[in-house]
Amino acid sequence: MLDRNRQPQIAGSGHGQGLSADLYYDAAQNYSPYGRDYAAQHEGFNPLRLLFYVIQYRWLIVMTAVAGLVAGVIVTMMQTPKYQATTQLEVLVPSAKVFQDIEVVSENSDVRAFLTAREKLKSRALAQRVVFQLGLAEKPDFLFPTPSFSIGNIFYRAFGISKSPSIQEKTPEEREGMAIKRVLDDLTVNLVTNTSLLSITFVDQKPKYASDVANQVAQSFIDQRLDQTSETSDLARQFIQEQVLQVKQKLQKSEEELVAYAKDAGIVTGGDKSLIGSNIEALNTALATAIQERLDAGRMVGQIDKGRGASLGPVLESEGLQKLSEKLADLTSQYQQKLGVLKPGFPEMQQLQSQIKELQRLYNNGVLAITDSLRLKFQEAQNKEADLKAKLTELEKQQIVFNDKNIKYTILKREVDSNRSQYDGLIAKLNEVGVSSELKTQSAAIVDFATRPLSPYSPRLSINLAISLALFMALSASIIYIVELLNNTFTNPEQIEKELGLTMLGILPLVDDRELIASIADQKSGLSEAYRSLRTSLQFSGAQGAPRSLLVTSSEPSEGKSTTSVKLSQDFAALGAKILLVDGDLRKPNLHRLFGLDNAIGLSNLLTNTVRKEDLAGIFRATKYPNVTVLTSGTIPPNPADLLSSPKMALIITNLGKRFDLVIIDAPPVVGLSDAPILGRLAEGTLMVISTNQVTRKSAKKALKRLRAAGANVIGAAMSKFQVNKFDYNYAYKYMNYQYYEYGTKTPKIEGRVDGGADQPAHAKSPAFRRLVRRLRSGVDSFVDRAKSSY
């Protein structure tokens, strides 16, 4: 018998010792590959998990990084080199001067002067002056620069091939406009913080133009200001004074004539307009308002006439009606709730009905009062509109009479306005000339001239590489996120524990189908070591050790449950326990093929009482493995689910549990069949075999839900077909090193000697090539299995 209260024996010794359970589990039976509690790994940001994703998708990241660097170089080659030169200009603010009682003060803290100077430096007039001074309108290389970003720039920078349009194709005005536009587009003027300096920067594809234009902009700004302040003189001021006296006399005479005519004609004006005109304008404004009010009120009346008065804004905005509506809705709701218990004739229900009717009446009266007020408002608006139209007609008749008298008055008034405008303009000019003659000082000075740049400032290869690399890295991160989002299979043990909440009892490495039998037979292979570790975990799965009856199942076919059942029976038998391996798949049995037995009679015959007494002992067949007995499925019945759910099946499992230390049942897959849930209810424990990158998470969740709904005790899961030789998985699960699994299988060979591969090429004999072939073969087989399981 299998002692469930003692420590499990470890198969082998020395280098052949199995992996102990503490490598898979901590004291709380939690999977802990990193040496700490599993639950803590999923709390917050986990840099180590991010590192694993980087390692897993390392080739994608490397390829996108290389693509980003190549794109950065290509973008740099497609950009035209540009040079920039900067001139520093100091804006000089005039100092304080005192003219009699007037003090003119300019404060250094007032930045408006500097902002004004900056805008003047970027004005079109100044750019036109710069173009004229440097003759830029006659220089083709300035008017027709190379495109800033173009595929043709690659050939231009590589071979120096370029073609510029002819300058003769443009008129002088067009060339001047193009040159001015280029100066304004590539010119930048900024105020240096906490100083009175302006930095004038110009960018061009030619270093000479960059420095010349920047310096000329500063010089033209100074010349423009000096020209503006030197236009006045004493002679000009004397001439303006004489003109002021003459215009003043003309203004006096014209005003006297205007007043005399207005008095004789009885014309009364209000400011610049006549009183009649002002009244007409006021009436037009009032009429427009009245028409709008009448239209608004008419729309509301139209809604009322259509029976939509309750949906108008004044009705909806009425607080009293809102309260009535809320109370009416509350009483209606109470009535409907009580209607399920009380009849409409019940006194309480009749009282509610009367309250609802009263509230409805009050609500309708309130709506009617508001709609009547809106009708009254509409009538008032119509009356107001009619009165205003009548008054406007009367004033228009008066305006016609007034216009006849106003013709000469208008002529006289126009002459007064003209004289007054001339007089005001002359006075302003006289004052301007007087002040400017006193403040004739330089307003700006060049602090630092621009020098010809020796190297371009754009494009910057390092910046382009950094930007393109960042963009492509973001692209790779998006691709990885989408791939992980779309991947609905299990790729590592943490996903099984997180998604299904099952304890990970074992991790079974992926072995090629052609090497599977040899790996199972070899007790020193990695697969055998993994199954012994799974056996050890099962011994610790319960308080009394391993369950007396163990059901091995999976979500879908071809996940390795039959292989797991056979290997577990061998490993438990190696500890001296009597093991019975039962083929519970009555639809597609497989154990008799694995052991090379016939399937004439078996479990189905026991359940249907079709076994003769003399053949009863032959149903339980011994195998070549000590202590391992097999009960095949027997004749395939037409109703497997009915047989497995019969009371006789439970009785057989109970009796077999008394005769054997451990009964292992190889069950069919869960999805689509009811056999596995039925058997899971009869067994003490159920082990789910979940294949890597094959079964979907949704399928596994449904299978686990069905097992638990049937009453199965799912003690844990075993992850099969795990690719431990992958670099990213080895990094995460370093205790599962593939070379460690194959300890003792490789013996030293004499250098240059080839065993069993004399006819193979040299590259086919290398371990790296064999691993590559094995990965490609495994990938193709996995794809084929998935395609088969989907149909």
Sequence and secondary structure as in RCSB ss.txt:
>XXXX:A:sequence
MLDRNRQPQIAGSGHGQGLSADLYYDAAQNYSPYGRDYAAQHEGFNPLRLLFYVIQYRWLIVMTAVAGLVAGVIV
TMMQTPKYQATTQLEVLVPSAKVFQDIEVVSENSDVRAFLTAREKLKSRALAQRVVFQLGLAEKPDFLFPTPSFS
IGNIFYRAFGISKSPSIQEKTPEEREGMAIKRVLDDLTVNLVTNTSLLSITFVDQKPKYASDVANQVAQSFIDQR
LDQTSETSDLARQFIQEQVLQVKQKLQKSEEELVAYAKDAGIVTGGDKSLIGSNIEALNTALATAIQERLDAGRM
VGQIDKGRGASLGPVLESEGLQKLSEKLADLTSQYQQKLGVLKPGFPEMQQLQSQIKELQRLYNNGVLAITDSLR
LKFQEAQNKEADLKAKLTELEKQQIVFNDKNIKYTILKREVDSNRSQYDGLIAKLNEVGVSSELKTQSAAIVDFA
TRPLSPYSPRLSINLAISLALFMALSASIIYIVELLNNTFTNPEQIEKELGLTMLGILPLVDDRELIASIADQKS
GLSEAYRSLRTSLQFSGAQGAPRSLLVTSSEPSEGKSTTSVKLSQDFAALGAKILLVDGDLRKPNLHRLFGLDNA
IGLSNLLTNTVRKEDLAGIFRATKYPNVTVLTSGTIPPNPADLLSSPKMALIITNLGKRFDLVIIDAPPVVGLSD
APILGRLAEGTLMVISTNQVTRKSAKKALKRLRAAGANVIGAAMSKFQVNKFDYNYAYKYMNYQYYEYGTKTPKI
EGRVDGGADQPAHAKSPAFRRLVRRLRSGVDSFVDRAKSSY
>XXXX:A:secstr
   SSS    SS GGG    GGGTB TTS B TTSS HHHHTSS  HHHHHHHHHHTHHHHHHHHHHHHHHHHHH
HHHB  BEEEEEEEEE     EEETTEEE   TT THHHHHHHHHHTSHHHHHHHHHHHTGGG HHHHS   SB 
THHHHHHHH       GGGS HHHHHHHHHHHHHHHEEEEE TTSSEEEEEEEESSHHHHHHHHHHHHHHHHHHH
HHHHTS  HHHHHHHHHHHHHHHHHHHHHHHHHHHHHHHHT  EETTEEHHHHHHHHHHHHHHHHHHHHHHHHHH
HHHHHTT GGGSHHHHH HHHHHHHHHHHHHHHHHHHHHTTS TTSHHHHHHHHHHHHHHHHHHHHHHHHHHHHH
HHHHHHHHHHHHHHHHHHHHHHHHHHHHHHHHHHHHHHHHHHHHHHHHHHHHHHHHHHHHHHH     EEEEE  
   SS  B  HHHHHHHHHHHHHHHHHHHHHHHHHH  B  SHHHHHHHH   EEEEEE   GGGHHHHHH TTS
HHHHHHHHHHHHHHTSSTTSS SEEEEEESSSSSSHHHHHHHHHHHHHTTT  EEEEE  SSS  HHHHHT   S
SSHHHHHHT   HHHHTTTSEE SSTTEEEE   S  S HHHHHTSHHHHHHHHHHHHHSSEEEEE   STT SH
HHHHHHHSSEEEEEEETTTSBHHHHHHHHHHHHHTT  EEEEEEEEE TTSHHHHHHSGGG HHHHTTTS     
TT  SS TTS TGGGSHHHHHHHHHHHHHHHHHHHHHHHT 
